[in-house]
């Protein structure tokens, strides 16, 4: 088995520190590394007996819990590819993702299993389910989690495992209205893990890592696998607690979290409401943030509250994981009026700033950031057209990924972020294509025209939707929000929806987005 395979991390940690807590949650439940390895191997055995082979996709639709962590490791130890989906999102989206990636099996909670069965009601051969929890409706082709763990049948011979095999597929928002699956290999993941080990160390096997990001979000790759690499403890933050900044401050202290990673907006809210200045509070020693711009005012406040922590601004789309980084100084200069740069490229990746034709631009010129190297994704699952559009080859044949982000090289190889080239925004670290929200709105039978805009502020991005109904349609904010919740995950539901008689249009009858942005910052939106 190739040593550059994520399945080895759990094995090595269990060999070195079998009794160390690998994962614990907010309710006092925990699994040691030895226990996690046993559970993972039991799941891998069941998947293999079902015919799940090297490179096959296995879905994960579970809330944050120790079983979910063990399931991820088990899928990897089967030589398979894990495909996590938002457990708070609609069943239709989960079903569409599992269908798009041709999942052979899905590990799902008992509470969500009926929704998945209903979504697959018309399918002749849906994926088999491993159900976590009690489910009286489980079919003969399904397996209950406890039965899997109690099954002592000998494991089949595991398939070969190689660094170039796919490890996970993360589905992100797509501009066409359909999520697109970013394919990352074990080699891609280890490129990131190696950089973390070298750049962010020294590490301690007594570190306790926050798991704030959901498992379908690329920040979770650090949480899951840097923790396992160092035989640390992963402290789960469930979906409810993750959105409560006041409680999060207490949780960091109570759980003795020493390594924190989240979107900047979460940290900004914690500085305001997390009671971080209470006497006796011990700050994490390492604090990482990524996914969106960190406005200077809340960052300055965080630095004042956690003066001894190592703060890092990390940048990178899901397609590359982290590709540039910048350590934040211990003292933020008084004349630092805007956000910090996104930093320098993380070796062994390479970066360039190019024009629309892919030609390198001189320092000081705004252009698109492109990335090459072993950390860059293989492509989008089943979408060669999207993959081809996302890359170009230079005159030497090197393959470069187009991030879609506009930057300026300050002359020293440090990049200043200047926004997006397209209609993608970041909200709480999630990448959101505004076109996907528009597509969901158009699924409402009474919507005549719809458009979505976004505005950024110190608290992060705010999304406003504008809707013109057909003459027979009823303007109901509650009904429209309910409609969005059926077709979109929670983080993509517009913050505000405004009903208009007609949407402003340009001379060519296209939606006038600039006028809608003006409305969004004025008094025309309905909360």
C-alpha positions in Angstrom: 0.0 0.0 0.0 1.3 3.4 -0.9 2.4 5.4 2.1 1.0 8.6 0.6 -2.6 7.3 1.1 -4.9 9.0 3.7 -5.9 5.6 5.0 -2.4 5.2 6.5 -2.8 8.2 8.8 -5.4 6.5 11.1 -3.4 3.3 11.1 -0.1 5.0 12.1 -1.8 7.1 14.8 -3.5 4.0 16.3 -0.1 2.3 16.4 1.7 5.2 18.1 -1.1 6.3 20.5 -3.9 3.7 20.6 -5.5 5.1 23.8 -5.4 8.8 22.7 -8.8 10.3 22.0 -9.1 10.6 18.2 -12.4 12.4 18.2 -14.8 13.8 20.8 -18.1 15.7 20.6 -19.8 18.3 22.7 -21.8 15.7 24.6 -18.9 13.8 26.1 -18.8 11.0 23.5 -15.3 10.1 22.3 -13.5 7.4 20.4 -9.8 6.5 20.9 -7.6 5.9 17.9 -7.7 2.2 18.5 -11.5 2.2 18.6 -11.7 4.5 15.5 -9.5 2.1 13.5 -11.5 -0.9 14.5 -14.8 0.8 13.5 -13.3 2.0 10.2 -12.0 -1.4 9.3 -15.4 -3.0 10.1 -17.1 -0.5 7.7 -14.4 -1.1 5.1 -15.0 -4.9 5.4 -18.8 -4.4 4.9 -18.3 -2.1 1.9 -15.9 -4.6 0.3 -18.4 -7.5 0.8 -20.9 -5.3 -1.0 -18.5 -5.0 -4.0 -17.3 -1.5 -3.3 -13.9 -1.4 -4.9 -10.9 0.9 -5.4 -12.1 4.3 -6.7 -15.8 3.6 -6.1 -17.7 6.5 -4.5 -19.4 6.2 -1.2 -21.7 9.0 0.0 -21.8 10.4 3.5 -25.0 12.1 4.8 -24.5 12.4 8.5 -24.5 15.1 11.1 -21.3 16.0 13.0 -20.7 13.0 15.3 -17.8 10.6 16.0 -19.4 8.0 13.7 -19.0 10.3 10.8 -15.3 10.6 11.4 -14.9 6.9 11.6 -17.0 6.5 8.5 -14.7 8.8 6.5 -11.7 6.7 7.5 -13.6 3.5 6.8 -14.5 4.6 3.3 -10.8 5.5 2.6 -9.6 2.2 4.1 -11.8 0.4 1.7 -9.9 2.1 -1.1 -13.0 4.1 -2.0 -13.8 7.8 -2.4 -15.9 9.6 0.2 -18.5 12.1 -1.0 -19.9 14.2 1.9 -23.2 16.1 1.6 -24.6 18.8 3.8 -26.8 17.0 6.4 -28.9 20.1 6.9 -29.6 20.5 3.2 -32.6 19.2 1.1 -32.9 15.6 0.2 -33.2 16.4 -3.4 -29.8 18.0 -3.5 -28.2 15.0 -1.7 -29.9 12.6 -4.1 -28.7 14.5 -7.1 -25.1 14.6 -5.8 -25.1 10.8 -5.0 -26.6 10.1 -8.4 -24.1 12.4 -10.2 -21.1 10.6 -8.7 -22.6 7.2 -9.1 -22.4 6.3 -5.4 -22.3 2.6 -4.7 -23.3 3.1 -1.1 -24.3 5.8 1.3 -23.6 6.1 5.1 -26.6 8.0 6.4 -28.3 8.8 9.7 -31.5 7.0 10.5 -33.3 10.4 10.6 -32.3 11.2 7.0 -32.6 7.7 5.5 -36.4 8.0 4.8 -35.8 11.2 2.8 -33.2 9.5 0.7 -35.5 6.5 0.1 -38.3 8.8 -0.9 -36.0 10.6 -3.4 -35.0 7.3 -4.9 -38.5 5.8 -5.0 -38.5 5.4 -8.8 -35.0 4.0 -9.1 -34.5 0.3 -9.9 -31.1 -0.1 -8.1 -30.4 2.7 -5.7 -27.2 2.7 -3.6 -27.1 0.5 -0.6 -27.4 2.2 2.8 -25.4 1.9 6.0 -27.8 3.4 8.5 -26.4 5.1 11.7 -29.2 4.7 14.4 -32.4 2.7 14.7 -34.4 2.4 11.5 -37.3 -0.1 11.4 -37.7 0.6 7.7 -34.3 -0.7 6.8 -34.5 -3.0 3.9 -32.7 -6.3 3.4 -30.1 -4.7 1.2 -29.3 -2.1 3.9 -27.1 -2.5 7.0 -27.5 -1.0 10.4 -24.3 0.6 11.8 -24.3 -1.5 15.0 -24.7 -4.7 13.0 -21.7 -3.7 10.8 -19.6 -3.1 13.9 -20.6 -6.5 15.4 -19.8 -8.4 12.2 -16.6 -10.3 12.7 -16.5 -11.9 9.3 -13.0 -11.9 7.8 -12.2 -9.0 5.6 -11.7 -9.5 1.9 -8.2 -8.8 0.5 -8.0 -5.0 0.3 -7.6 -3.5 -3.1 -4.2 -1.8 -4.0 -4.0 1.8 -2.7 -2.1 4.4 -4.6 -1.4 8.1 -4.1 -3.0 9.0 -7.4 -6.3 7.4 -6.5 -9.2 9.7 -5.7 -9.7 10.3 -2.0 -12.8 12.5 -1.9 -15.2 14.5 -4.2 -16.4 17.8 -2.8 -19.5 19.3 -4.5 -19.5 23.0 -4.8 -22.1 25.5 -6.1 -22.4 25.6 -9.9 -23.3 28.5 -12.1 -25.6 26.3 -14.2 -27.8 25.5 -11.2 -26.2 22.0 -10.7 -23.5 21.4 -8.1 -20.1 20.4 -9.5 -17.9 17.7 -8.0 -14.2 18.6 -7.3 -12.1 15.5 -7.5 -9.1 15.4 -5.2 -6.6 12.6 -4.9 -4.6 11.3 -2.0 -1.5 13.0 -3.6 -3.4 16.3 -3.8 -4.3 16.0 -0.1 -0.7 15.1 1.0 0.6 18.2 -0.9 -1.4 20.3 1.5 -0.6 18.2 4.5 3.1 18.4 3.8 2.9 22.2 3.6 1.0 22.4 6.8 3.6 20.2 8.6 6.5 22.3 7.4 5.0 25.8 7.5 2.7 25.8 10.5 4.7 23.6 12.9 6.1 22.6 15.2 3.2 20.3 16.1 2.3 18.5 19.3 0.5 15.2 19.6 -1.3 16.9 22.6 -2.9 19.4 20.3 -6.7 19.6 20.2 -8.1 20.6 16.9 -11.4 22.3 16.3 -13.7 20.7 13.7 -15.9 23.8 12.9 -16.2 23.3 9.1 -18.8 20.7 8.0 -17.3 17.7 6.2 -18.5 18.8 2.8 -16.5 22.0 3.1 -12.8 21.9 2.1 -11.6 23.4 5.4 -12.4 20.1 7.0 -9.5 18.4 5.2 -7.1 20.2 7.6 -9.2 19.3 10.6 -9.5 15.6 9.8 -6.1 14.8 8.4 -3.6 17.2 10.0 -5.1 16.1 13.3 -4.6 12.4 12.4 -1.2 13.1 11.0 -0.1 14.4 14.4 -2.2 11.9 16.5 -4.1 14.8 18.0 -7.7 15.0 19.2 -10.5 16.3 16.9 -13.1 18.3 18.8 -16.4 18.3 16.9 -18.5 21.4 16.7 -22.0 20.4 15.6 -24.2 22.2 13.1 -26.1 24.2 15.8 -23.2 25.2 17.9 -21.2 26.3 14.8 -23.6 29.2 14.3 -23.6 30.4 18.0 -20.6 32.7 18.5 -21.4 33.4 22.2 -21.4 29.7 23.0 -18.3 29.0 20.7 -16.1 31.2 22.9 -17.0 29.1 26.0 -16.5 25.9 24.0 -13.0 26.8 22.9 -12.1 27.3 26.6 -13.9 24.3 28.0 -12.6 21.9 25.3 -9.1 23.4 25.5 -8.9 23.8 21.8 -5.3 24.7 20.8 -5.7 24.7 17.0 -8.6 26.6 15.4 -9.6 26.8 11.8 -12.8 28.6 10.4 -14.0 31.2 8.1 -13.2 34.8 9.2 -16.9 35.7 9.7 -17.1 33.2 12.5 -14.0 34.6 14.3 -15.4 38.2 13.7 -18.6 37.2 15.5 -16.7 35.6 18.3 -14.8 38.8 18.9 -18.1 40.6 19.4 -20.2 38.0 21.2 -17.8 35.2 22.3 -16.7 36.6 25.7 -13.1 36.0 24.7 -11.9 38.6 27.1 -13.1 36.8 30.2 -10.4 36.3 32.9 -8.6 32.9 32.7 -9.4 32.3 29.1 -6.6 30.6 27.2 -6.4 31.3 23.5 -5.6 28.7 20.9 -1.9 28.7 20.0 -2.6 28.5 16.3 -5.6 30.2 14.6 -6.2 29.7 10.9 -8.9 31.4 8.8 -9.8 31.1 5.1 -12.7 31.2 2.7 -13.4 34.9 2.6 -11.8 38.3 3.3 -11.2 39.2 6.9 -12.0 42.9 7.4 -9.3 44.7 9.2 -11.4 46.0 12.1 -12.5 42.6 13.5 -9.1 41.1 12.7 -7.4 43.9 14.7 -9.8 43.2 17.6 -9.1 39.4 17.4 -5.4 40.1 17.5 -5.9 42.2 20.6 -7.9 39.5 22.3 -5.5 36.7 21.3 -2.1 38.5 21.3 0.0 35.4 21.6 -1.7 33.2 19.0 -0.1 32.5 15.7 -2.7 33.9 13.2 -2.6 32.8 9.5 -4.6 34.1 6.6 -5.0 31.1 4.2 -6.4 31.3 0.7 -7.4 28.8 -1.9 -10.5 27.5 -3.8 -11.7 23.9 -3.2 -9.9 23.0 -6.4 -6.4 23.7 -4.9 -7.2 23.6 -1.2 -4.8 26.2 0.4 -2.5 27.7 -2.3 -1.3 31.0 -0.7 -0.8 32.0 2.9 0.2 34.9 5.1 1.2 35.0 8.8 -0.4 38.0 10.6 2.0 40.0 12.6 1.9 40.1 16.4 1.2 43.9 16.1 -1.0 45.1 13.4 0.3 48.5 12.2 -2.0 51.5 12.8 -1.8 52.4 9.2 -3.1 49.0 8.0 -6.4 50.4 6.7 -7.6 47.5 4.5 -7.5 43.7 4.6 -4.2 41.9 4.6 -2.9 40.3 1.4 -3.7 36.6 0.8 0.1 36.0 0.9 2.7 34.0 -1.0 2.2 30.8 -2.9 2.6 27.6 -0.8 5.3 25.3 -2.2 5.5 23.1 -4.2 2.6 24.9 -5.9 3.4 27.8 -8.3 1.4 30.9 -9.1 1.1 33.5 -11.8 -1.0 36.5 -12.5 -2.3 36.4 -16.1 -4.5 38.3 -18.5 -7.5 36.7 -20.3 -5.2 35.1 -22.8 -3.1 33.4 -20.1 -0.1 35.8 -20.6 1.9 36.6 -17.5 1.3 40.2 -16.3 4.0 42.4 -14.7 4.0 43.0 -10.9 1.6 45.8 -9.9 -0.9 44.8 -12.6 -4.3 43.4 -11.8 -5.1 40.0 -13.3 -6.3 36.5 -12.6 -4.5 34.3 -10.3 -3.7 30.9 -11.8 -2.1 27.9 -9.9 -0.2 24.8 -11.0 1.3 21.9 -9.1 0.6 18.6 -7.4 -2.1 20.1 -5.1 -4.4 21.1 -7.9 -7.5 18.9 -8.5 -7.8 16.3 -11.2 -11.0 17.9 -12.5 -14.8 18.0 -12.1 -16.5 14.6 -11.8 -18.2 13.6 -15.0 -17.8 17.1 -16.4 -15.0 17.2 -18.9 -16.4 20.4 -20.4 -16.1 22.2 -17.0 -12.7 20.8 -16.4 -11.4 21.9 -19.9 -12.8 25.4 -19.2 -11.1 25.6 -15.8 -7.6 24.9 -17.1 -5.2 26.1 -19.8 -1.7 25.0 -20.8 1.2 27.4 -21.3 3.8 27.3 -24.0 5.7 24.7 -22.1 2.7 22.5 -21.7 2.2 23.1 -18.0 -1.4 22.9 -16.8 -2.7 25.9 -14.9 -6.0 26.2 -12.9 -7.9 29.4 -13.3 -9.1 30.5 -9.9 -11.3 33.3 -11.2 -9.9 35.6 -8.5 -8.3 38.9 -9.4 -5.1 39.8 -7.6 -2.1 42.1 -7.8 1.5 40.9 -7.2 3.1 43.6 -4.9 6.5 42.9 -6.5 7.7 40.5 -3.8 5.5 37.6 -4.8 2.8 38.5 -2.2 -0.7 38.8 -3.7 -3.3 41.4 -2.9 -6.9 40.2 -3.4 -9.1 42.3 -5.7 -12.3 40.4 -6.0 -13.9 37.9 -8.4 -14.0 37.8 -12.1 -17.5 36.1 -12.2 -20.7 35.9 -10.1 -19.3 33.7 -7.4 -19.2 35.0 -3.8 -18.0 33.6 -0.5 -20.3 33.5 2.5 -19.1 32.1 5.8 -16.4 30.4 3.7 -18.8 28.6 1.4 -18.4 29.2 -2.3 -21.8 30.3 -3.8 -22.6 30.7 -7.4 -25.4 33.3 -7.5 -26.7 31.6 -10.7 -27.5 28.5 -8.7 -29.8 30.5 -6.4 -31.4 32.1 -9.4 -31.9 28.7 -11.0 -33.7 27.5 -7.8 -36.0 30.5 -7.7 -37.0 29.8 -11.3 -38.2 26.4 -10.3 -41.1 28.1 -8.6 -44.0 27.8 -11.0 -45.2 31.4 -10.3 -41.8 33.1 -10.8 -41.6 35.2 -14.0 -38.2 36.6 -13.5 -35.5 36.4 -10.7 -32.1 37.8 -10.0 -29.7 37.6 -7.1 -27.0 40.0 -6.0 -24.5 40.1 -3.1 -22.9 42.7 -1.0 -19.9 42.5 1.4 -19.5 44.0 4.8 -17.6 43.5 8.0 -20.0 40.6 8.9 -19.5 38.9 5.6 -21.5 38.6 2.4 -25.2 39.3 2.3 -27.4 37.8 -0.5 -30.4 39.6 -1.8 -32.9 38.1 -4.2 -35.3 40.0 -6.4 -38.4 38.3 -7.8 -41.1 39.3 -10.3 -44.1 37.0 -10.1 -46.4 36.0 -12.9 -49.8 37.8 -12.9 -51.4 34.8 -11.1 -48.7 34.4 -8.6 -49.0 35.3 -4.9 -46.3 37.3 -3.3 -45.5 35.4 -0.1 -42.1 35.8 1.6 -42.7 32.7 3.7 -43.7 30.6 0.8 -40.7 31.7 -1.2 -38.3 31.0 1.7 -39.9 27.6 2.0 -39.4 27.0 -1.7 -35.7 27.9 -1.4 -35.2 25.6 1.5 -36.4 22.7 -0.6 -33.9 23.3 -3.4 -31.0 24.9 -1.6 -28.8 24.3 1.4 -29.3 26.7 4.2 -26.2 28.8 3.6 -27.5 29.6 0.0 -31.0 30.8 1.0 -31.1 34.5 0.3 -30.9 36.8 3.4 -33.5 39.1 1.9 -36.1 38.6 -0.8 -37.8 41.5 -2.5 -40.9 41.3 -4.8 -40.9 43.7 -7.7 -43.5 44.3 -10.4 -40.7 43.9 -12.9 -36.9 43.6 -12.7 -34.9 46.5 -14.0 -33.4 45.7 -17.4 -30.7 47.0 -19.7 -31.3 48.2 -23.2 -30.8 44.6 -24.4 -33.4 43.4 -21.9 -30.8 41.8 -19.7 -31.2 42.1 -15.9 -29.6 45.3 -14.7 -27.6 44.0 -11.8 -26.1 47.3 -10.9 -29.5 48.8 -10.3 -30.4 45.8 -8.2 -27.2 46.3 -6.1 -28.3 49.9 -5.5 -31.7 48.6 -4.3 -30.0 46.0 -2.1 -28.1 48.7 -0.2 -31.0 51.0 0.0 -34.5 50.5 1.4 -35.9 48.4 -1.3 -35.2 45.0 0.3 -37.5 43.0 2.5 -35.9 41.2 5.4 
